[in-house]
Amino acid sequence: MRAGRGGVTALAGLVAVVLLGMSSCGLLNSGGDDDGAATDGAPLGQIGFPDVKVDTGCGATGSTDEADLAADRKVARCAPDAPTALPLAQPVTLKVGVRGRTEDLAPILLADHFEQFKAENLTVEITEYDSAAELYDALETGAVDVVAGDLDGPFFDAVFRTGTGAGPRVVLGGPIAAHAQDTKTPQTGLWLRTDLLDEPDNFIDLEDIKQPVAVQDSIADVVTYPIDFVLQQDDISLNEVQTSTTSGEEAAKMLLSEELSGAWLTDPWWREVVDSDLQIELVATLPVSESLGGVVFAPRLLDPQRDRIAGLAFARAVVRTINTYLGQDYQEDDDVVDALVEVTGETKDDIVHTPAWVFDWELRLDTTSRIQEGMILLGGVVYEDDLPEPRLVDRTIYKEVVAQADQ
């Protein structure tokens, strides 16, 4: 979930370009407005929030059709404080690995801050790692029990290495861009010097431009599939685009000094280029409707004979945090904003003047299949045949948690 401030891969910026022409791939649905305007019940953008009909528990709004990829769909929501905590009989400590303490990880960071983990008799220790490879190495060695972040190549490789046996699984969804596909709303995305292109949406020119596009990671990144798809529409591939490994604050500075042709700029760094005298435009955002990140559990947290009860407790705390503090536009709640300032180290100004995320604990159908296609094509994973979704995804954790809320 490096979709948050300071951590998204630069290559993800081409995702929204894909959305303009990939309805056959399930990334767009005709349910969304063409101009990206908010629909009823969607104060932050296209994605909406249900009108929760229950005072406690989840009811009908606690689950959705995971195959629904409509741009104006409503995410699952329960009543505040649901599901109720079910404290473990004995205290348990779980170690969580992340790439950074960014706002896109708010459900976990705030669950810790507001003592939702403590309510489950859990102690959660959060450790930052420099790369996805280090994160999943830590998961495989047992140094961490949970990983929260983008579903990059090292996740898929870790599952592949387990053979057909039980490996790690993604069990909870992640953040969704509230204004996805709306390039008129300044936000995290690909900011490009369109004066360098013959046409603003003709990316074939990137092949010959000397100034690179700033990237952070590699072809093992979560969005290699949609990136290469869109480049191939102009008869080039990802391997033919000049890139650099600059990101964040430095990328914004280099874009303004004309050392780059473009950069994926996360919150709040895109604010540095909005009013530039250069022709720097937002040309792509994150995908509509689905998250490219999630929460991954080590096998023991899925096994009823081992520590599944602790995994359920962790998930309960995260889902309850979303419903209680992040249910709709959390930027309107001063207590939540102040807590985010404390847990992320960001300024209040940066938080309230960048679009809020929409948090979805559910997992859209076949997202992992779409991610793998690009990685396999570019050699971003160590295998050649895609892994089936059941080896990668376990939806039983959040389904059991939501069901517990209504018991």
ZIDASUL-V808322 format. One record per residue. N is the residue number from 1. SS is DSSP state (2 for helix, 1 for strand, 0 for the rest). PSI is psi in whole degrees, -180 to 180 (* if undefined). OMEGA is omega as a letter, one per 20 degrees, with the letter a starting at -180 (NA if undefined). Layout:
# ZIDASUL-V808322
[[N,SS,PSI,OMEGA] [N,SS,PSI,OMEGA]]
This chain:
# ZIDASUL-V808322
[[1,0,45,r] [2,0,13,r] [3,0,-10,a] [4,0,-176,a] [5,0,130,r] [6,0,6,a] [7,0,-4,a] [8,0,142,r] [9,0,142,a] [10,2,-32,a] [11,2,-20,a] [12,2,-14,a] [13,2,-19,a] [14,2,-2,a] [15,2,-49,a] [16,2,-28,r] [17,2,-39,r] [18,2,-39,a] [19,2,-25,a] [20,0,-19,a] [21,0,16,a] [22,0,35,r] [23,2,-28,r] [24,2,-17,a] [25,2,1,r] [26,0,7,a] [27,0,-16,r] [28,0,156,r] [29,0,147,a] [30,0,-5,a] [31,0,-16,a] [32,0,158,r] [33,0,143,a] [34,0,-33,a] [35,0,6,r] [36,0,10,a] [37,0,156,a] [38,0,143,r] [39,0,171,r] [40,0,135,r] [41,0,11,a] [42,0,72,a] [43,0,-21,a] [44,0,-11,a] [45,0,-143,a] [46,0,-43,a] [47,0,135,a] [48,1,174,r] [49,1,137,a] [50,0,159,r] [51,0,100,a] [52,0,124,a] [53,0,-4,a] [54,0,148,r] [55,0,-32,r] [56,0,158,r] [57,0,-161,a] [58,0,-45,a] [59,2,-155,a] [60,2,-25,a] [61,2,-1,a] [62,2,-4,r] [63,0,155,r] [64,0,174,r] [65,0,113,a] [66,0,-13,r] [67,0,-9,a] [68,0,115,r] [69,0,19,a] [70,0,141,a] [71,0,-23,a] [72,0,21,r] [73,0,163,r] [74,1,133,r] [75,1,163,r] [76,0,140,r] [77,0,146,r] [78,0,179,r] [79,0,153,r] [80,0,146,r] [81,0,9,r] [82,0,145,i] [83,0,151,r] [84,0,141,r] [85,0,142,r] [86,0,83,a] [87,0,137,r] [88,0,148,a] [89,0,-34,r] [90,0,144,a] [91,0,143,r] [92,1,139,r] [93,1,128,r] [94,1,138,r] [95,1,129,a] [96,1,130,r] [97,1,135,r] [98,1,166,r] [99,0,-19,r] [100,0,159,a] [101,0,77,a] [102,0,163,a] [103,2,-27,r] [104,2,-14,r] [105,2,21,a] [106,2,-39,a] [107,2,-37,r] [108,2,-45,a] [109,2,-40,a] [110,2,-29,r] [111,2,-36,r] [112,2,-47,a] [113,2,-45,a] [114,0,14,r] [115,0,33,r] [116,2,-33,r] [117,2,-43,r] [118,2,-36,r] [119,2,-22,r] [120,0,6,a] [121,0,34,r] [122,1,142,r] [123,1,125,a] [124,1,125,r] [125,1,120,a] [126,1,126,a] [127,1,136,r] [128,1,140,r] [129,0,153,a] [130,0,-23,a] [131,0,162,r] [132,2,-36,r] [133,2,-43,r] [134,2,-37,r] [135,2,-49,a] [136,2,-23,r] [137,2,-43,r] [138,2,-37,r] [139,2,-42,a] [140,2,-34,a] [141,2,-7,a] [142,0,6,r] [143,0,-28,r] [144,0,157,r] [145,0,-23,a] [146,1,142,r] [147,1,133,r] [148,1,123,a] [149,1,-172,r] [150,1,149,r] [151,0,73,a] [152,0,174,a] [153,2,-42,a] [154,2,-28,r] [155,2,-49,a] [156,2,-39,r] [157,2,-38,r] [158,2,-40,r] [159,2,-43,a] [160,2,-40,a] [161,2,-17,r] [162,0,0,a] [163,0,-143,a] [164,0,2,a] [165,0,-172,a] [166,0,120,r] [167,0,-172,r] [168,0,154,r] [169,1,146,r] [170,1,128,a] [171,1,-19,r] [172,1,148,r] [173,0,-169,a] [174,0,-154,a] [175,1,148,r] [176,1,138,r] [177,1,124,a] [178,0,-33,a] [179,0,36,a] [180,0,141,r] [181,0,-5,r] [182,0,90,a] [183,0,-4,r] [184,0,-15,r] [185,0,112,r] [186,0,134,a] [187,0,180,r] [188,0,132,r] [189,1,-170,r] [190,1,115,r] [191,1,121,a] [192,1,143,r] [193,1,92,a] [194,2,-14,r] [195,2,-16,r] [196,2,-8,a] [197,0,146,r] [198,0,-39,r] [199,0,142,a] [200,0,-29,a] [201,0,19,r] [202,0,93,a] [203,2,-3,r] [204,2,-25,r] [205,2,-22,a] [206,2,-21,a] [207,2,-31,a] [208,0,-6,a] [209,0,133,a] [210,0,-38,a] [211,0,127,a] [212,1,167,r] [213,1,131,a] [214,1,127,r] [215,0,164,r] [216,0,-45,a] [217,0,-132,a] [218,0,-169,r] [219,0,-2,r] [220,0,9,a] [221,0,157,a] [222,0,-27,a] [223,0,21,a] [224,2,-33,r] [225,2,-57,r] [226,2,-29,r] [227,2,-53,a] [228,2,-31,r] [229,2,-48,a] [230,2,-36,r] [231,2,-36,a] [232,2,-19,r] [233,0,-23,r] [234,0,21,r] [235,0,32,r] [236,0,169,r] [237,0,172,r] [238,2,-34,a] [239,2,-14,a] [240,2,1,r] [241,0,129,r] [242,0,129,a] [243,1,163,r] [244,1,168,a] [245,0,47,r] [246,0,142,a] [247,0,173,r] [248,2,-139,a] [249,2,-41,a] [250,2,-37,r] [251,2,-41,r] [252,2,-43,r] [253,2,-43,a] [254,2,-32,r] [255,2,-41,r] [256,2,-29,r] [257,0,9,r] [258,0,23,r] [259,0,-14,r] [260,1,154,r] [261,1,-22,r] [262,1,168,r] [263,1,142,r] [264,1,115,a] [265,1,122,r] [266,0,169,r] [267,0,138,i] [268,0,14,a] [269,2,-25,r] [270,2,-22,r] [271,2,-21,r] [272,2,-25,a] [273,0,-4,a] [274,0,-44,a] [275,0,25,a] [276,0,151,r] [277,0,-18,r] [278,0,161,r] [279,0,74,a] [280,1,119,a] [281,1,148,r] [282,1,117,a] [283,1,-9,a] [284,1,150,r] [285,0,-174,r] [286,0,166,a] [287,0,155,r] [288,0,149,r] [289,0,-30,a] [290,0,155,r] [291,0,145,r] [292,0,11,r] [293,1,-176,r] [294,1,-174,r] [295,1,125,a] [296,1,132,r] [297,1,144,r] [298,0,154,a] [299,2,-36,a] [300,2,-25,r] [301,2,-4,r] [302,0,-13,a] [303,0,116,r] [304,0,-23,r] [305,0,-5,a] [306,0,-100,a] [307,0,28,r] [308,2,-35,a] [309,2,-35,r] [310,2,-37,r] [311,2,-41,r] [312,2,-39,r] [313,2,-43,r] [314,2,-48,a] [315,2,-40,r] [316,2,-45,a] [317,2,-40,a] [318,2,-47,a] [319,2,-41,r] [320,2,-38,r] [321,2,-43,r] [322,2,-49,a] [323,2,-33,a] [324,2,-41,a] [325,2,-22,a] [326,0,23,a] [327,0,-41,r] [328,0,-124,a] [329,0,90,a] [330,2,-16,r] [331,2,-12,r] [332,2,-6,a] [333,0,109,a] [334,2,-37,a] [335,2,-40,r] [336,2,-43,r] [337,2,-44,r] [338,2,-39,r] [339,2,-40,r] [340,2,-38,r] [341,2,-43,a] [342,2,-44,a] [343,2,-22,a] [344,2,-22,a] [345,0,7,r] [346,0,167,r] [347,0,156,r] [348,2,-38,a] [349,2,-43,a] [350,2,-36,a] [351,2,-48,a] [352,2,-14,a] [353,0,20,r] [354,0,147,a] [355,0,138,r] [356,0,154,r] [357,1,157,r] [358,1,122,a] [359,1,132,a] [360,0,113,r] [361,0,-15,r] [362,0,166,a] [363,0,124,r] [364,0,150,a] [365,0,131,r] [366,0,14,r] [367,2,-42,a] [368,2,-30,r] [369,2,-42,r] [370,2,-39,r] [371,2,-44,a] [372,2,-35,a] [373,2,-47,a] [374,2,-39,a] [375,2,-41,r] [376,2,-43,a] [377,2,-38,a] [378,2,2,a] [379,0,28,a] [380,0,-7,r] [381,0,167,a] [382,0,0,a] [383,0,170,a] [384,0,-21,r] [385,0,131,a] [386,0,147,r] [387,0,135,r] [388,0,151,a] [389,2,-40,a] [390,2,-23,r] [391,2,-13,a] [392,0,-28,a] [393,1,139,r] [394,0,105,a] [395,0,-3,a] [396,2,-27,a] [397,2,-56,a] [398,2,-27,r] [399,2,-39,r] [400,2,-39,r] [401,2,-45,r] [402,2,-40,r] [403,2,-38,r] [404,2,-32,a] [405,2,-26,a] [406,0,7,a] [407,0,*,NA]]
